[in-house]
């Protein structure tokens, strides 16, 4: 069954919604964006999170030292790398104990990547849906992101068959996480599809 990552969590209410909906992954954005959180804020939020939910830190070209410092502070289990990351960077994070998501935005997936998960995304928070039919089926853990909503996630899961779906703005109302949309998104993503 597909797993769900709710990204861009910023407030205690966001965490309570993710806990109630039983998401599989919770995402904290450390890169500059409207969802950016500080390390101190992320630590506070992590304390409210159900410990079964894995935490993901979202980074765009941050230094490996900075990512490792956030990991060592106990905030994240997984680093999601946007931008440039070398095989050496990925190995360094993995050796420290982190799992790594390598993100491919509007580009073909590099199957030689040593990352634990490969993510296809339409662009950082663009809200645009990818051409789902163009995404190849691969024998690696695949994360689908970009433009997903409670309304389209079921069809996206059917077409792409990803291991994980990732959503941020697609479960928001007026720029804030919406608990009802989070619940609906997870329900629709995980509903068994009878063909």
N, C-alpha and C positions, 0 to 999 in steps of 0.2 A: 504494500500500500504506500502511496506517495506520502512524503513528510512535508511539513509546512514550516517556513521561516517567516516570521513577522519582523520587519526591519524598521529602523528609524524610531526606536522607542526613546522617549524623552522624559516622561512624567510617571509618577507612581500609578496614576489611573491606567496608563498604557500597560504597565506590568500586570496590574490586576486583571485587565481584559485578556492578556495573553495567557495568564495562569488559568483563568476561568474557561477559556476556549481550548486549553490543553494543546498549545502549539508545541512543535518539536524543537524549534530553534528561535532564539530572540536575538535581534541584531542591534548593536550600538554603533552609530556612525561617529568615528573620530576624525574623519576628513572634513574639510570646510564644506558646509552645506547647511540648508535650513534645519536639518535634523541633527546637526553636530552636538555632541555632548562632551563634557570634560571628563577626565579620569575620575574626579571626585564624584560627579553626578552619576557616572556609570556604576561606581562602587555602591552608592546608596541604592540605586535601582536594583542592582544584582541581589542585594540582601532581601528584596521583596519577591524575587523570582523563585518559582518552584525549582528546587535543585535538579529535578529530572530534565529540565529544559536547558539545552546546550546554548552557550552564548557565543556570538560571532562579533568580532570587531571589524568594521569596514574601514579600509585604508586606501588612500590614493597617493602613491609615490612617497609614503612616509619612510623614514629610515628604519632599517631592521632593528636598530637599538631601541628606537621609540616603541615599536611594536612589541619587542621582547619585554620592555619595562611595563607596559600595560598588561601583558600576559602574566608577568611575575607578581603584579599587584593583585592577581586573582580574579580579574574581571572577565577574561575571555578564555574559551576553549579552542576557538577556531579563528584564524585570521583570513579575512576576505580581501584579496589583493587586486585593486584596480590599477591601471597604468602599467608601468614597466616593472617587471620583477624577473630576475634571472633564475636559472636553475639553482645557482649557489644560494641565492636568497631563500628560496623555498626549502632547500635542504637544511639551511641554518635554523629556520623556524621549526622545522620538523624535529631536528635533533634536540631542540630545547623542550619538545613535548607538545608543541602546537600542531593541530591539523591545519591544512591550508586549502583555501578555495582560490583558484585562479580564474579571473573573470575575462571573458572574451566579449568585448563590446562591438557589435556590428562587424565581426570578423570571424574567419573560420577558426574552429577549435584546433588547438595544437595537441594532438594525441600523444606527442612525446613528452608533454608536461609531466612532471613528477608530483604535481599537487594531488591532494587526496580527493578533491572534488573539482570538476570543471563546470563553470557557470557561463551560460549564454545570456546576454543582457542587451537591451536595446539602447542602453546609455544611462548614466547615473541619474536616476530619478526623472527620466524623460517622460514617463507615462505612456510611451509608445509601445504597441504590441509588435513583436517580431513577426516575420513571415514564418509561421509555425511549420508549414509544409517543407520549408527549406532546411530545417534543423535535422542533421543526420542522427540516426540511431547509433549509439556507441556503447561499447561494453565497459564503460567507466561510470562512476557515480556522476550523474548530470543534474545540474540545478537550472531551472528555467526561471528567468526574471524579466521584468520589463512589461508594463502595461497590463498586468493581470488584475482582475477584479472578481468579486463574488459571481458576477454574471458570466464571465468567460473562462473561469479557471477549469471548469469541468471539461469543456471542449479541448482546452489546451492540454490537459492531462491525457485525454484520449488520443490526441494527435501525436504528441511528443513522447509520452510515457517517460517523463523525467523521474528521477528518484526523489527530488525535492522541488517544490515551487516556493518562490520568494516574492513577497509583496510588501510595499510600504505605502505609497500614496493611494493605491487602489482600495485600501481599507480606511480611508480618512474621509471626514466630512468637515468642510471649512478649515482644512489644513491641520486637523487634529485627528488622532486615532479614534475610531468609532467602534465601540465594543460589539455592537450588533453586527457590523460589517465583518469584523474579525471572526466572529462565531460563524457567520454565513459562509465566509470564504473557506474556512477550515472544513466545515460540513460539506460544502460543494466539492472541494478538492479531494476529500477522502471517501466520498460516497462511491460505493462500488458500482461500476458501470456495467449494466447488463446489455450485451450486444445481441 
